[in-house]
Structures are given as structure tokens and as C-alpha cells.
């Protein structure tokens, strides 16, 4: 068989037909690689991967050892239970297994979070296969879900986000499979309710499905489904309240959030800048044009998820993790969106093809550069891993069992009496008039703590979304009663890479200073004193 030689025309045609798809897939693979790298580093990290992992792990441990999720917030450790009760119950399973196997609980809990993420990607794959009956599109949707760069540093953080997201996506999948049949549809309602028992902001699925049922004039089904969700949620919280009367005190403390909008807009922009978003929008318009009922349901779910995340992100405790649900929902629509653009390019004039490709290249090159930079930075972190780990273990062995205070959760939890392991949350509560630092300030003034450890430079400015990790009263008390003795290399992951300043009481701190000097805590008293009024 004779083959005709390739001509420039052939090359142009191939590029027109496949360049967009190949380029986007390459970009997504770079993002997925970043996610894999971040996950691997997080699993072996000897410090918190993100703030405040140790505080959340402490609450899980409290549940295992005492049986309570909601202790008195006016006594040490002064920690308000932030997530829904099922977060701690579910993560308590790997914690208990780890203790039984003599494995550090942090390791198995992180593995459980990664497992929840993998299930989320699997549900995206299954939902896409159900909607589009295409293996290629469903795998592309799963790749979109796994490739968001901001997720790379969050896949092992000890939080309830991926657990709740998994139940939300499972609810949608079961509802699609049920196709109006009961009791399978009620199983979907229970899953949606469980998501709300894990994290309270995951109400996009109930809103979307009830709205879709009303749109389809299935009013009885809408009432039954909403009732199933409500019974699950209220039943779960009723059981928790029956067992733990202090639950309402914790909920009341979180009732009035502190709002901030400038950085909220930046977080929203970071979310909408992900490659999945433009193709998700195209996929949504394609579904609206086809008007297939199941695809319309998912468009409604995606839209509601974006709306919920946008409305909840202004509270100062929110960050990019509030957008995991809309980003994963967009991934289901992005696969067919990309195929639709690729199909249209086959018929478009060559000039239109070039212009569109240039526009996408201009938009996605910064994302690709971020992916490659992330991998490069973390390669350097891996090469220094053992050195930093040894230093950290020496520090922990020296300070463990002492009465210490810190604005870093993974240091705080080594205190003889753990106090304020999530200081940022306590500062937010103080701004809302729900708690105050006065008992701890009194102990600082009394020189109760053997040492106080802060992030280097945080004494001057450690604001996040306009809120300081400690209140101004705490910082004034620190300067009155303690002095900056030495600086220690913190090491560890990105969230804990800063150096640590060790402050000691103004009287009787010679022995502790000698112990710290042995493990390489470098004296910095003169440097720090020269820039402040201690």
C-alpha cells in the first residue's frame, strides 16, 4: 500500500484537529502530577501540612480517649469544635486503628483523607460515564477533577472537606441511578444529609435536587426528598446533642462569623482561574442546549455549588478549599466542553483556530508555570527532608512535657497542658465577642509558661484576612513577661517552613536556654531587641 508523503497542509490539519485536546491534556497532566507530588510530601511530612492540622487531630484524639467531641470551651485546650460531628467520628476510625497498630495516628488519618479524595475523583468518573456514556469523556472529566493546582497542598490536610464532598457526589450518583425509584432515591437523600453532618457548608446537593424536582413538577418527590435530608441532619445533630449537651455552646460560638471581602475576591479569582472552569462553562451551555434531564440536574448542582462557595467565602475562616465542590462539579461538565470546542475547531477557519489557541495558551501558560515551579520547589524540600526532620525531632524532644504556648498548632500540642491549638479561630471568636484571651494573658503575665514559641516575624504582623493569630493583648503580654532568646529552623512542609522564635521568661530561664542551645537554637536576642521595644 502506497502512502502519500506528508505535506505542510497535512500537518496543519492534524494540528487543527488535535492541538487543543493534546495541549489541554498535557496541562492537566502537569496539574495532576503536582497533586501527586503534594500528596506524597504531605503523607511523609513530620509537621502540619496545613493550618491547623494538629488542632483537628487533637480533637479526634479527644473523641477516641474521652468519648466527647464538644468539651467545655472555657477550659484548656480552649478549642471550639469547628466541623460537623461526623468528621471526627469518621476520622476517628483510622486514628484508633493507628493506635492499635502502634502507628502514628497522623499517618493513617492523612491516608484516610487521600482515600476520600480518590473516591471523589472516582465518583466524578462514574457520574460522567452515567451522563455521557463515553469512556474517553469520563476519564477526561476525572483528569480535570484531579488537576487543580491549589489542591496539591490540601490533599493530606486533616479537614472534613473531601469527606463531605465524597458524600455529596455519592448522593448525586445514587440519585441518577435511582431514576425516580424509591428507596434508592432516599439513599441519595441520606448521603446528602451525611455530607452536612461532616461539614455544614455542603448544602448545594439538597438545594439542587429539590429545585430540579420542583422544576420537573415532581412536587411530592421534592417534599419526600427534602424530608429525608432534614431527618438525617436533624437526627444526627439530635443524637450528638443528647450525648453532649455542650454542643449548642460550640454552635453558638460560631454563630456570628467575621467577614472580609478583599481577599475573598482574590480566592474567588484563584478558583475561577483554574483550567476546568472555562470548559465547564462550555459544557454547561451544551447541556442546556440538549436539555437532557440528568444533564440539566448536574448544571443546576454546579451552579448552586459555585453560588454557595461564593456566598460563604467572605467569612474569614474560608479559603480555597471552599471551592472544591464547584471545581469537581465543573469537572463533570468540562470533559464534554473540551470535546465540543475541539469539534467546532474542525470546521472553523484557520485564523479562528490560531486565535483561539493563542488565547488559551496565554491563559494557561501561567498555570503550567505554577505547576512546574511547584514541582521544582518541592524537589528541593525533599532533598533537605532528613536534615529538617532531625532538627525538628531534637526540638520536640527538648520541649515536650514543658508548659509551653505557641501560635503554631504542631508546637502547641507538645505542651504538658495544651492551650489554644487553633489560635486564629480563637481570635475570630474574640472579635465576635464569643470568647476572650484573658485567662491565658494572666498566665503569660505570671510567667507560667516555660517557653513561648512563635513564628519568626509574627510578633510584628501575622494577619490573615485582616485577623491576627493572637490578639493584641496577647502580644503585649508576651513582650512584658518574656524575652526572645533564640531562633530555631522550623523545617517541614510549606505550611510550617518558617523559622521559630523561642521566648523565655525574664527570670529563671537559664537551664532551658542551655538545652535549646545544644540542639542548635541560635541566639537572636540582640537582633530582635534592636527592632522592637521589649
C-alpha positions as CSV (number, residue, x, y, z in Angstrom):
1,X,0.0,0.0,0.0
2,X,1.4,3.3,-1.0
3,X,1.5,6.2,1.5
4,X,1.4,9.8,0.3
5,X,4.2,12.0,1.7
6,X,3.3,14.4,4.4
7,X,2.8,18.0,3.3
8,X,2.5,21.2,5.3
9,X,-1.2,21.0,4.6
10,X,-1.4,17.6,6.4
11,X,0.5,19.0,9.4
12,X,-1.8,22.0,9.6
13,X,-4.9,19.7,9.5
14,X,-3.6,17.5,12.2
15,X,-2.7,20.5,14.4
16,X,-6.2,21.9,13.8
17,X,-7.9,18.6,14.8
18,X,-5.8,17.6,17.8
19,X,-3.7,20.5,19.1
20,X,-6.2,21.9,21.5
21,X,-7.1,18.5,23.1
22,X,-3.4,17.4,23.4
23,X,-2.4,20.8,24.8
24,X,-5.1,20.8,27.4
25,X,-4.5,17.2,28.4
26,X,-0.8,18.0,28.8
27,X,-1.6,20.9,31.1
28,X,-4.0,18.8,33.1
29,X,-1.4,16.0,33.5
30,X,1.1,18.6,34.8
31,X,-1.6,19.7,37.4
32,X,-2.3,16.0,38.3
33,X,1.5,15.4,38.8
34,X,1.6,18.4,41.1
35,X,-1.3,17.0,43.1
36,X,0.5,13.6,43.3
37,X,3.8,15.3,44.4
38,X,2.0,17.4,47.1
39,X,0.2,14.2,48.3
40,X,3.4,12.2,48.6
41,X,5.1,15.0,50.5
42,X,2.1,15.5,52.8
43,X,1.9,11.9,53.7
44,X,5.5,11.8,55.0
45,X,5.6,15.3,56.4
46,X,6.7,15.4,60.1
47,X,5.0,18.8,60.7
48,X,1.5,20.1,59.9
49,X,0.8,20.2,56.2
50,X,-1.6,23.0,56.7
51,X,-3.1,25.1,59.5
52,X,-4.4,23.8,61.9
53,X,-3.9,20.0,61.3
54,X,-2.7,19.3,64.9
55,X,-5.7,21.1,66.4
56,X,-8.1,18.9,64.4
57,X,-6.0,15.8,65.2
58,X,-6.2,16.7,68.9
59,X,-10.0,16.9,68.8
60,X,-10.1,13.5,67.0
61,X,-7.8,12.1,69.7
62,X,-10.1,13.6,72.4
63,X,-13.0,11.7,71.0
64,X,-11.2,8.4,71.0
65,X,-9.8,8.8,74.5
66,X,-12.7,10.6,76.3
67,X,-15.7,9.9,74.0
68,X,-16.5,13.6,73.7
69,X,-16.4,16.0,70.7
70,X,-17.7,19.1,72.4
71,X,-15.8,19.8,75.7
72,X,-16.1,23.0,77.7
73,X,-14.5,25.8,75.6
74,X,-13.8,27.9,78.7
75,X,-11.2,25.3,79.9
76,X,-8.0,24.1,78.2
77,X,-7.4,23.5,75.4
78,X,-9.9,26.3,74.7
79,X,-10.8,24.7,71.4
80,X,-14.1,25.1,69.6
81,X,-15.3,22.1,67.5
82,X,-15.4,23.6,64.1
83,X,-16.6,20.8,61.8
84,X,-19.7,18.6,62.0
85,X,-19.6,15.6,64.4
86,X,-19.2,13.0,61.6
87,X,-15.9,14.5,60.6
88,X,-14.4,13.4,63.9
89,X,-16.3,10.1,64.1
90,X,-15.1,9.1,60.6
91,X,-11.5,10.2,61.1
92,X,-11.6,8.5,64.5
93,X,-11.6,5.1,62.8
94,X,-8.1,5.4,61.2
95,X,-6.9,7.1,64.4
96,X,-8.0,4.2,66.5
97,X,-6.6,1.7,64.0
98,X,-3.3,3.5,64.1
99,X,-3.1,3.4,67.9
100,X,-3.9,-0.3,67.8
101,X,-1.1,-0.9,65.3
102,X,1.4,1.4,67.1
103,X,1.5,3.7,64.0
104,X,1.5,7.5,64.4
105,X,-2.2,8.4,64.1
106,X,-1.4,11.3,61.8
107,X,-0.2,8.9,59.1
108,X,-3.4,6.8,58.8
109,X,-5.7,9.9,59.2
110,X,-3.8,11.5,56.3
111,X,-4.2,8.3,54.3
112,X,-7.9,8.4,55.0
113,X,-8.1,12.0,53.6
114,X,-6.3,10.9,50.5
115,X,-8.6,7.9,50.2
116,X,-11.6,10.3,50.4
117,X,-10.1,12.4,47.6
118,X,-9.6,9.3,45.4
119,X,-13.3,8.4,45.9
120,X,-14.3,11.9,44.9
121,X,-12.4,11.5,41.6
122,X,-13.9,8.1,41.2
123,X,-17.4,9.5,41.6
124,X,-16.7,12.2,39.0
125,X,-15.7,9.4,36.7
126,X,-18.8,7.3,37.4
127,X,-21.2,10.3,37.1
128,X,-19.6,11.4,33.8
129,X,-19.9,7.8,32.5
130,X,-23.6,7.8,33.5
131,X,-24.3,11.2,31.9
132,X,-22.3,10.8,28.6
133,X,-21.9,7.0,28.1
134,X,-18.3,7.7,26.9
135,X,-15.2,6.2,28.4
136,X,-13.0,8.9,26.9
137,X,-15.0,11.8,28.2
138,X,-15.4,10.3,31.6
139,X,-11.7,9.8,32.0
140,X,-11.1,13.4,30.8
141,X,-13.6,14.7,33.4
142,X,-11.7,12.7,36.1
143,X,-8.4,14.3,35.0
144,X,-10.0,17.7,35.2
145,X,-11.0,17.0,38.8
146,X,-7.5,15.8,39.8
147,X,-5.6,18.6,38.2
148,X,-6.4,21.8,40.1
149,X,-3.1,23.1,41.3
150,X,-4.3,24.7,44.6
151,X,-5.4,21.2,45.7
152,X,-1.8,19.9,45.8
153,X,-1.2,21.3,49.3
154,X,-4.6,20.2,50.6
155,X,-4.9,16.5,49.8
156,X,-3.4,15.4,53.2
157,X,-4.7,18.3,55.4
158,X,-6.8,17.0,58.3
159,X,-10.1,18.5,57.4
160,X,-13.6,17.4,56.5
161,X,-13.8,18.8,53.0
162,X,-13.1,15.7,50.9
163,X,-15.2,13.5,53.2
164,X,-18.2,15.8,52.8
165,X,-17.5,16.2,49.0
166,X,-17.4,12.4,48.7
167,X,-20.9,12.0,50.2
168,X,-22.2,14.9,48.1
169,X,-21.0,13.3,44.9
170,X,-22.2,9.9,46.0
171,X,-25.6,11.4,46.6
172,X,-25.8,12.8,43.1
173,X,-24.6,9.5,41.6
174,X,-27.1,7.4,43.6
175,X,-29.9,9.8,42.7
176,X,-29.1,9.5,39.0
177,X,-29.0,5.7,39.3
178,X,-32.3,5.6,41.1
179,X,-34.1,7.4,38.2
180,X,-37.0,8.3,40.4
181,X,-37.3,4.9,42.2
182,X,-37.6,4.6,46.0
183,X,-35.9,3.7,48.3
184,X,-32.7,4.3,46.2
185,X,-33.6,8.0,45.9
186,X,-33.9,8.2,49.7
187,X,-30.5,6.7,49.9
188,X,-29.3,9.7,48.0
189,X,-31.1,12.0,50.5
190,X,-29.3,10.3,53.4
191,X,-25.9,10.7,51.7
192,X,-26.7,14.4,51.2
193,X,-27.6,14.7,54.9
194,X,-24.4,12.9,55.9
195,X,-22.4,15.5,54.0
196,X,-23.9,18.2,56.1
197,X,-23.1,16.3,59.2
198,X,-19.5,16.2,58.1
199,X,-19.2,19.9,57.1
200,X,-22.0,22.4,57.5
201,X,-21.4,24.2,54.2
202,X,-22.2,21.3,51.8
203,X,-25.9,22.1,51.1
204,X,-25.5,22.5,47.4
205,X,-26.8,19.0,46.6
206,X,-30.1,19.3,48.6
207,X,-30.8,22.7,47.1
208,X,-30.0,21.5,43.6
209,X,-32.0,18.2,43.7
210,X,-35.1,19.8,45.4
211,X,-35.0,22.7,42.9
212,X,-34.7,20.2,39.9
213,X,-37.6,18.1,41.2
214,X,-39.8,21.2,41.6
215,X,-38.8,22.3,38.0
216,X,-39.9,18.8,36.8
217,X,-43.2,19.3,38.7
218,X,-42.5,16.3,40.9
219,X,-43.7,18.1,44.0
220,X,-44.3,15.0,46.1
221,X,-40.8,13.7,45.4
222,X,-39.3,17.1,46.3
223,X,-41.1,17.0,49.7
224,X,-40.1,13.4,50.4
225,X,-36.5,14.0,49.4
226,X,-36.2,17.2,51.4
227,X,-37.7,15.4,54.4
228,X,-35.2,12.6,54.1
229,X,-32.3,15.1,54.1
230,X,-33.8,17.1,57.0
231,X,-34.4,13.9,59.1
232,X,-30.8,12.8,58.5
233,X,-29.3,16.1,59.5
234,X,-31.6,16.9,62.5
235,X,-31.5,13.3,63.6
236,X,-27.7,13.3,63.6
237,X,-27.4,16.6,65.5
238,X,-30.1,15.5,67.9
239,X,-28.1,12.3,68.8
240,X,-25.0,14.4,69.2
241,X,-26.9,16.9,71.5
242,X,-28.4,14.1,73.5
243,X,-24.9,12.7,74.2
244,X,-23.1,16.1,74.5
245,X,-25.1,19.0,76.0
246,X,-22.2,21.4,75.3
247,X,-22.7,21.1,71.5
248,X,-25.0,24.0,71.5
249,X,-22.4,26.2,73.2
250,X,-19.9,25.4,70.4
251,X,-22.5,26.1,67.7
252,X,-23.4,29.4,69.4
253,X,-19.8,30.4,69.4
254,X,-19.6,30.1,65.6
255,X,-23.0,31.7,65.0
256,X,-21.7,35.2,64.1
257,X,-18.8,34.9,61.6
258,X,-16.3,37.8,61.0
259,X,-16.5,38.9,57.3
260,X,-13.8,40.1,55.0
261,X,-14.2,40.8,51.2
262,X,-11.0,42.0,49.6
263,X,-9.1,38.7,50.0
264,X,-12.3,36.8,49.4
265,X,-12.3,38.2,45.9
266,X,-8.7,37.0,45.4
267,X,-9.7,33.5,46.5
268,X,-12.6,33.5,44.1
269,X,-10.4,34.7,41.3
270,X,-7.9,31.9,42.0
271,X,-10.8,29.4,41.8
272,X,-12.2,30.7,38.5
273,X,-8.7,30.8,37.0
274,X,-8.4,27.0,37.0
275,X,-8.5,25.4,33.5
276,X,-11.6,23.4,34.4
277,X,-13.8,26.5,34.7
278,X,-14.0,27.8,31.0
279,X,-14.5,24.3,29.7
280,X,-17.1,23.6,32.4
281,X,-19.0,26.7,31.3
282,X,-19.0,25.5,27.7
283,X,-20.2,22.1,28.9
284,X,-23.0,23.7,30.9
285,X,-24.2,25.6,27.8
286,X,-24.0,22.4,25.8
287,X,-26.2,20.6,28.4
288,X,-28.7,23.5,28.4
289,X,-29.0,23.2,24.7
290,X,-29.5,19.5,24.7
291,X,-32.0,19.7,27.6
292,X,-31.3,16.2,28.8
293,X,-32.9,16.0,32.3
294,X,-30.0,14.4,34.0
295,X,-27.5,16.8,32.5
296,X,-29.7,19.7,33.5
297,X,-29.7,18.4,37.1
298,X,-26.0,18.5,37.1
299,X,-25.9,22.0,35.6
300,X,-28.1,23.2,38.4
301,X,-25.9,21.4,41.0
302,X,-22.8,23.0,39.6
303,X,-24.3,26.5,39.6
304,X,-25.6,26.1,43.1
305,X,-22.2,24.8,44.3
306,X,-20.5,27.9,42.9
307,X,-23.1,30.2,44.4
308,X,-22.8,28.6,47.9
309,X,-19.0,28.8,47.8
310,X,-19.0,32.4,46.7
311,X,-21.5,33.4,49.4
312,X,-19.6,31.6,52.2
313,X,-16.1,32.5,51.3
314,X,-16.3,36.1,52.8
315,X,-16.2,34.6,56.4
316,X,-12.5,34.9,57.4
317,X,-12.0,31.2,58.1
318,X,-12.7,30.4,54.4
319,X,-10.0,29.6,51.9
320,X,-9.7,27.9,48.5
321,X,-11.0,24.6,50.0
322,X,-14.5,26.1,49.9
323,X,-14.3,25.7,46.1
324,X,-13.5,22.0,45.9
325,X,-17.2,21.2,45.4
326,X,-17.8,23.6,42.5
327,X,-14.5,22.7,40.9
328,X,-15.3,19.0,41.0
329,X,-18.8,19.7,39.7
330,X,-17.3,21.8,36.9
331,X,-15.0,18.8,36.0
332,X,-18.1,16.7,35.1
333,X,-19.1,19.4,32.6
334,X,-15.6,20.3,31.4
335,X,-15.0,17.0,29.6
336,X,-17.7,17.4,27.0
337,X,-17.0,21.1,26.9
338,X,-13.5,20.4,25.7
339,X,-14.7,17.9,23.1
340,X,-17.2,20.4,21.9
341,X,-14.6,23.1,21.4
342,X,-12.3,20.6,19.6
343,X,-15.2,19.6,17.3
344,X,-16.0,23.2,16.4
345,X,-12.4,23.9,15.6
346,X,-12.5,21.2,12.8
347,X,-15.0,23.4,11.0
348,X,-13.6,26.8,11.9
349,X,-11.4,28.9,9.6
350,X,-7.7,28.5,10.3
351,X,-7.5,32.1,11.6
352,X,-10.1,31.4,14.2
353,X,-8.3,28.2,15.2
354,X,-5.0,30.1,15.7
355,X,-6.6,33.0,17.6
356,X,-8.4,30.6,20.0
357,X,-5.3,28.5,20.5
358,X,-3.2,31.6,21.2
359,X,-5.9,32.9,23.7
360,X,-6.0,29.6,25.6
361,X,-2.2,29.4,25.6
362,X,-2.0,32.9,27.0
363,X,-4.5,32.0,29.7
364,X,-3.0,28.6,30.7
365,X,0.8,29.2,30.5
366,X,0.8,30.9,34.0
367,X,-1.0,27.8,35.3
368,X,1.6,25.5,33.7
369,X,4.4,27.6,35.0
370,X,2.9,27.4,38.5
371,X,2.7,23.6,38.2
372,X,6.4,23.3,37.2
373,X,7.5,25.7,39.9
374,X,5.6,23.8,42.5
375,X,7.3,20.5,41.5
376,X,10.8,22.2,41.4
377,X,10.3,23.8,44.9
378,X,9.1,20.6,46.4
379,X,12.0,18.6,44.9
380,X,14.3,20.9,46.9
381,X,12.2,20.3,50.0
382,X,12.6,16.5,49.5
383,X,16.4,16.8,49.2
384,X,16.6,18.6,52.6
385,X,13.9,16.4,54.2
386,X,16.1,14.3,56.5
387,X,18.1,17.3,57.8
388,X,14.9,19.2,58.7
389,X,13.3,16.1,60.3
390,X,16.3,15.5,62.5
391,X,16.3,19.1,63.7
392,X,12.6,19.0,64.4
393,X,12.8,15.8,66.4
394,X,15.5,17.3,68.5
395,X,13.4,20.3,69.2
396,X,10.3,18.2,70.1
397,X,12.3,16.0,72.4
398,X,13.6,19.1,74.2
399,X,10.3,21.0,74.7
400,X,7.9,18.0,75.1
401,X,6.4,17.9,78.6
402,X,7.2,21.5,79.3
403,X,4.5,24.1,79.9
404,X,4.6,25.9,76.6
405,X,2.4,28.1,74.4
406,X,2.7,28.7,70.7
407,X,0.8,30.3,67.7
408,X,1.8,27.1,65.7
409,X,-0.6,24.2,66.4
410,X,2.0,21.4,65.8
411,X,4.2,23.0,68.5
412,X,1.3,23.7,70.9
413,X,0.2,20.1,71.1
414,X,3.6,19.1,72.7
415,X,2.8,21.1,75.8
416,X,2.2,19.5,79.1
417,X,-1.2,21.2,79.1
418,X,-2.3,22.0,75.6
419,X,-3.8,25.5,75.3
420,X,-5.2,27.3,72.2
421,X,-4.1,24.8,69.5
422,X,-6.1,26.9,66.9
423,X,-5.3,30.5,68.0
424,X,-6.6,32.0,64.7
425,X,-10.1,30.6,65.4
426,X,-9.9,31.9,69.0
427,X,-9.0,35.4,67.7
428,X,-12.0,35.3,65.4
429,X,-14.2,34.3,68.2
430,X,-12.9,37.1,70.4
431,X,-13.6,39.6,67.6
432,X,-17.2,38.3,67.6
433,X,-17.5,38.6,71.4
434,X,-17.8,34.8,71.9
435,X,-14.5,34.2,73.8
436,X,-11.5,36.1,75.2
437,X,-7.9,35.5,75.9
438,X,-7.9,37.0,79.4
439,X,-7.1,33.6,81.2
440,X,-4.1,33.0,79.0
441,X,-2.9,36.6,79.2
442,X,-2.9,36.3,83.0
443,X,-0.8,33.2,82.8
444,X,1.7,34.9,80.5
445,X,2.0,37.8,82.9
446,X,2.6,35.3,85.7
447,X,5.4,33.6,83.8
448,X,3.6,30.3,84.0
449,X,4.9,29.0,80.6
450,X,8.4,27.5,80.4
451,X,8.7,28.8,76.9
452,X,6.6,30.5,74.2
453,X,7.3,29.7,70.6
454,X,6.1,31.9,67.7
455,X,6.6,32.0,64.0
456,X,9.6,34.3,63.2
457,X,8.3,37.8,62.5
458,X,4.7,37.0,63.6
459,X,5.1,39.4,66.6
460,X,5.0,42.3,64.2
461,X,2.5,41.2,61.6
462,X,0.8,37.8,61.1
463,X,-2.5,38.9,59.8
464,X,-4.6,36.5,57.6
465,X,-7.7,38.1,56.0
466,X,-7.3,41.0,58.5
467,X,-7.2,38.9,61.7
468,X,-4.1,38.3,63.7
469,X,-3.3,34.8,65.0
470,X,-3.2,36.2,68.6
471,X,-5.0,39.2,69.9
472,X,-3.0,42.5,70.6
473,X,-3.4,41.8,74.3
474,X,-1.5,38.5,73.9
475,X,1.4,40.2,72.1
476,X,1.6,42.9,74.7
477,X,1.7,40.3,77.5
478,X,4.4,38.4,75.6
479,X,6.6,41.5,75.4
480,X,6.1,42.3,79.1
481,X,6.9,39.0,80.6
482,X,9.2,37.2,78.1
483,X,12.2,37.9,76.1
484,X,13.3,36.5,72.6
485,X,16.1,34.0,73.4
486,X,16.8,32.2,70.2
487,X,15.8,31.3,66.6
488,X,15.2,27.7,65.5
489,X,14.9,26.4,62.0
490,X,11.4,25.0,61.7
491,X,11.8,22.9,58.6
492,X,9.0,20.8,57.4
493,X,6.3,21.4,54.8
494,X,5.3,24.6,53.1
495,X,2.8,25.5,55.8
496,X,5.4,25.2,58.6
497,X,8.6,26.2,56.8
498,X,9.1,29.4,58.8
499,X,11.7,29.7,61.5
500,X,10.6,29.7,65.1
501,X,11.4,32.3,67.7
502,X,11.7,30.9,71.2
503,X,10.8,33.3,74.0
504,X,11.7,32.6,77.6
505,X,10.6,34.0,80.9
506,X,12.6,37.1,82.0
507,X,13.6,35.2,85.2
508,X,14.9,31.7,85.7
509,X,15.3,30.6,82.1
510,X,19.0,29.7,82.0
511,X,18.5,25.9,82.0
512,X,16.0,26.0,79.2
513,X,18.3,28.3,77.2
514,X,21.2,25.9,77.6
515,X,19.1,22.9,76.4
516,X,17.9,24.9,73.4
517,X,21.5,25.9,72.5
518,X,22.6,22.3,72.5
519,X,20.0,21.5,69.7
520,X,21.1,24.4,67.5
521,X,18.7,27.2,68.6
522,X,20.7,30.3,67.6
523,X,20.7,33.3,69.9
524,X,19.0,36.3,68.3
525,X,18.1,38.4,71.3
526,X,20.2,41.4,70.2
527,X,18.8,41.2,66.6
528,X,15.2,41.1,67.8
529,X,15.7,43.7,70.5
530,X,17.2,46.2,68.1
531,X,13.9,46.3,66.2
532,X,11.4,46.5,69.0
533,X,10.7,47.9,72.4
534,X,10.9,44.9,74.7
